[in-house]
Amino acid sequence: MIQHPYVIALLAILAIAVLSWLVSIVKKDVSFVDSLWSLFFLIAALVFALLSLPIAAKGQLVLALVAIWSLRLSIYITARNWGQPEDYRYQTIRANNEPGFTFKSLYIVFGLQGALAWLVAMPLLPAIAADAPLTGVDIFAIALWVLGFIFEAAGDYQLARFKSQRGNRGKVLDTGLWRYTRHPNYFGEFCMWWAFYLFAFTSGGWWTLASPLLMSFLLLKVSGVAMLEKTIGERRPEYALYVRRTNTFFPGPRRLPTAL
């Protein structure tokens, strides 16, 4: 019988991925996989917690932090995309994988994201299951998580408010947290996942280092900064000046613009 928490978590995530894929066939829209992304981690965390009962105070803290991050991000993305057509990124993937995208989306969209989430979630098992006391490193991890949550949640709120104002259509947000980094939400997620790794590290899960490294790579080089900045300049002409004045990822003071 399969009993290892990692295997059970993977099976649970893939089961949700398959069910979601079936829904996407009816909707003819795979965009809602974005709402599922953070929920995959919550599913893994819940599996780890249920298979490790009773969990210590540190494990309860980590589980709560995962739930707060996961639910907030899923609710925000769902509200943002509600009533909208399929996201342009997925329209491009769909066009590049026809004919047969309906079936292919099972593994190139839902299965892939589920598998990546499972890999990134690796530190959550030692962080939740180990009966380890809070240390100074854990206190730093809490502070890092809070910093990340502020950047992600506040950055999302500021962007949503900016986009809701009709006069800002086609303009670039360069105030608030967006004054210091072009991607405060991605920087926030970066901080939170390094915090989760630190929780795992102090619980003996030092070997899960691949998780925050993978998340960092995804945020910087794949589905985060790189993908967004590949097309945003074409959609917002002011973005070129914004790029010259504002840090890409890590927050910092605004620079004087240089000549093109």
C-alpha positions in Angstrom: 0.0 0.0 0.0 1.2 3.5 -0.9 1.9 5.3 2.4 4.6 7.9 1.8 3.3 11.4 2.3 5.1 12.7 -0.9 3.5 10.0 -3.0 0.0 10.6 -1.5 0.4 14.3 -2.0 1.3 13.8 -5.6 -1.7 11.6 -6.2 -4.0 14.1 -4.6 -2.6 17.0 -6.6 -2.9 15.0 -9.9 -6.4 13.9 -9.1 -7.5 17.6 -8.7 -5.6 18.4 -11.9 -7.5 15.8 -13.9 -10.8 16.9 -12.5 -10.0 20.5 -13.4 -8.9 19.5 -16.9 -12.3 17.9 -17.4 -14.0 21.2 -16.3 -11.7 23.0 -18.8 -13.0 20.9 -21.6 -16.6 22.0 -20.9 -15.5 25.7 -20.4 -13.1 25.6 -23.4 -10.8 27.7 -21.2 -7.8 26.5 -19.3 -7.0 29.9 -17.6 -8.5 28.9 -14.3 -5.5 26.6 -13.7 -3.9 29.9 -12.4 -6.5 29.9 -9.6 -5.5 26.3 -8.8 -1.7 26.9 -8.7 -1.6 28.0 -5.1 -4.3 25.5 -4.0 -2.0 22.6 -5.1 0.4 23.6 -2.3 -2.4 23.8 0.2 -3.5 20.3 -0.8 0.1 19.0 -0.3 0.3 20.8 3.1 -3.0 19.3 4.3 -1.9 15.8 3.2 1.4 16.2 5.1 -0.4 17.5 8.2 -3.1 14.8 8.2 -0.4 12.1 7.9 1.7 13.6 10.7 -1.0 14.1 13.4 -0.5 15.4 16.0 1.6 18.2 14.6 3.6 20.6 16.8 3.2 24.3 17.2 5.8 25.0 14.4 4.0 22.7 12.0 0.6 24.4 12.8 2.2 27.7 12.1 3.6 26.6 8.8 0.3 25.1 7.8 -1.5 28.3 8.7 1.0 30.4 6.6 0.5 28.1 3.6 -3.3 28.4 3.9 -3.2 32.2 4.2 -0.9 32.6 1.2 -2.7 29.9 -0.9 -6.3 31.1 -0.3 -5.6 34.8 -0.7 -3.8 34.2 -4.0 -6.4 31.9 -5.4 -9.3 34.2 -4.4 -7.4 37.2 -5.9 -6.7 35.5 -9.3 -10.2 34.1 -9.5 -11.8 37.5 -8.9 -9.4 39.1 -11.4 -10.1 36.6 -14.1 -13.9 36.2 -13.5 -15.8 36.8 -16.7 -12.7 37.3 -18.8 -11.8 35.3 -21.9 -9.0 32.8 -21.8 -5.7 34.5 -20.9 -3.6 35.4 -23.9 -0.7 33.2 -22.6 -3.0 30.1 -22.8 -4.4 31.3 -26.1 -0.9 31.2 -27.5 -0.2 27.8 -26.0 -3.5 26.5 -27.5 -2.6 27.9 -30.9 0.9 26.3 -30.8 -0.5 22.9 -29.8 -3.4 22.4 -32.2 -4.7 20.1 -33.3 -5.4 18.1 -30.2 -4.9 20.8 -27.6 -8.0 19.6 -25.7 -6.1 16.4 -24.7 -2.6 17.9 -24.7 -3.7 20.4 -22.1 -4.1 17.6 -19.6 -0.3 17.2 -19.4 1.2 20.5 -20.7 -1.0 22.7 -18.6 -2.7 20.9 -15.7 -0.4 18.0 -15.2 2.8 20.1 -15.6 1.6 22.7 -13.1 0.6 20.1 -10.6 3.9 18.3 -10.9 5.9 21.6 -10.5 3.8 22.5 -7.4 4.5 19.1 -5.9 8.2 19.6 -6.4 8.2 23.1 -4.9 6.1 21.9 -2.0 8.8 19.5 -0.8 10.0 21.6 2.2 6.5 21.6 3.6 6.7 18.0 4.8 9.7 18.4 7.2 8.5 21.9 8.2 5.0 20.6 9.1 5.7 17.1 10.3 8.9 17.4 12.3 8.6 18.0 16.1 11.1 20.8 16.2 11.1 23.9 18.4 11.2 27.4 17.0 14.7 28.8 16.6 16.2 32.2 15.7 16.2 31.1 12.1 12.5 30.4 12.3 11.9 33.9 13.7 13.8 35.3 10.7 11.7 33.0 8.4 8.5 34.4 9.9 9.7 38.0 9.3 10.7 37.1 5.7 7.3 35.5 5.1 5.5 38.6 6.4 7.7 40.8 4.2 6.9 38.6 1.2 3.2 38.5 1.9 3.0 42.3 2.2 4.8 42.7 -1.2 2.6 40.2 -2.9 -0.8 41.1 -1.4 -0.2 44.9 -1.5 1.3 44.7 -4.9 -1.7 42.8 -6.2 -4.1 45.3 -4.5 -2.3 48.4 -5.9 -2.3 46.9 -9.4 -6.0 45.9 -9.3 -6.9 49.4 -8.0 -4.8 51.0 -10.8 -6.4 48.9 -13.5 -9.9 49.6 -12.2 -9.6 53.3 -13.1 -10.7 53.8 -16.6 -8.2 56.6 -17.2 -5.2 54.3 -16.6 -5.9 52.1 -19.6 -2.6 51.4 -21.4 -0.6 53.2 -18.7 2.1 51.8 -16.4 1.8 51.7 -12.6 4.9 53.3 -11.1 3.8 54.2 -7.6 3.6 52.4 -4.3 5.6 49.2 -4.3 5.7 49.3 -8.1 8.0 52.3 -7.7 10.8 50.1 -6.2 10.4 46.9 -8.3 8.7 46.1 -11.5 7.4 42.9 -10.0 6.6 43.3 -6.2 4.2 40.4 -6.3 6.8 38.0 -7.7 9.4 39.3 -5.2 6.9 38.6 -2.4 6.4 35.0 -3.5 10.1 34.6 -3.8 10.5 35.7 -0.1 7.7 33.4 1.1 9.1 30.3 -0.5 12.6 30.9 0.9 10.9 31.4 4.3 9.2 28.0 3.9 12.6 26.5 3.1 14.1 28.0 6.2 11.3 26.4 8.3 12.2 23.0 6.7 16.0 23.6 7.2 15.6 24.0 10.9 13.5 20.8 11.0 16.2 18.7 9.2 14.9 19.3 5.7 18.0 21.0 4.4 18.0 18.6 1.4 14.8 20.4 0.0 16.9 23.3 -1.2 15.9 22.5 -4.8 12.4 23.8 -4.0 13.2 27.5 -3.5 15.7 27.3 -6.3 13.1 26.0 -8.6 10.6 28.6 -7.5 13.1 31.3 -8.0 13.9 30.0 -11.5 10.2 29.9 -12.4 9.6 33.4 -11.2 12.6 34.9 -12.8 13.1 32.9 -16.0 10.0 31.0 -17.0 6.4 31.9 -16.0 7.0 35.1 -14.1 9.2 38.1 -15.0 10.5 36.7 -18.3 7.1 35.8 -19.7 5.4 39.0 -18.6 8.1 41.4 -19.8 8.3 39.6 -23.2 5.0 41.2 -24.3 4.2 44.0 -21.9 6.4 46.5 -23.8 4.3 46.0 -26.9 1.0 46.6 -25.0 2.3 49.6 -22.9 4.6 52.0 -24.8 5.5 53.8 -21.5 7.0 50.6 -20.1 10.4 51.2 -21.7 10.9 54.3 -19.5 9.7 52.4 -16.5 12.3 49.6 -17.2 15.1 52.2 -17.3 14.1 53.7 -14.0 12.9 50.8 -11.9 14.6 47.6 -10.6 13.5 44.4 -12.3 12.9 42.2 -9.3 14.7 43.1 -6.0 13.4 46.4 -4.6 15.6 49.4 -4.7 15.6 53.2 -5.1 14.5 54.6 -8.4 17.3 55.2 -10.9 17.8 58.2 -13.2 16.7 57.2 -16.7 19.5 56.6 -19.2 19.4 57.4 -22.8 18.0 54.7 -25.1 
